[in-house]
C-alpha cells in the first residue's frame, strides 16, 4: 500500500514543538527545486535558510503541498512559497534540534546565465562570474 509523504506532517509537528519550547523554527530549503519562490539574493550553495517564526513572517500556512508566507528580506516585503519536497530540514535556531529529511533527488544545479567567461568557456555551475564594479 502506498502512503502519502510524511514530510508535511513532520514539518508541522516539529514547527509546533519548536515554538512550544520557546525556540525559533528555521527551515533549510533547496532553493533550486521546482516551483520554489524565494529571494535568490539570499541563496548560498543552492540552499536558503528561512526563519518561519510568528515574529518573522505573516500568514504562515503549512499544507501537504508546501509552505507559504509573507516575509521581509532587506526590508522588502516578499511572498515566499516552498513546495514540501524542497524542504530539506527544520530545526531550532537556538540548539539545532530538529530533523533533516532524506532526499532521493539530487540537488539541481542553479540556473545558468549562459554568459561565457573571459577564457571563452562557460561559467562553472553554482558560481556566477564576478566582476569589479567601480
Beta strands, then each sheet from edge to edge (+ up, - down):
strand 1: 25-30
strand 2: 47-51
strand 3: 58-62
strand 4: 66-73
strand 5: 76-83
strand 6: 87-92
strand 7: 98-100
sheet 1: 2+ 1- 6+ 7-
sheet 2: 3+ 4- 5+
end
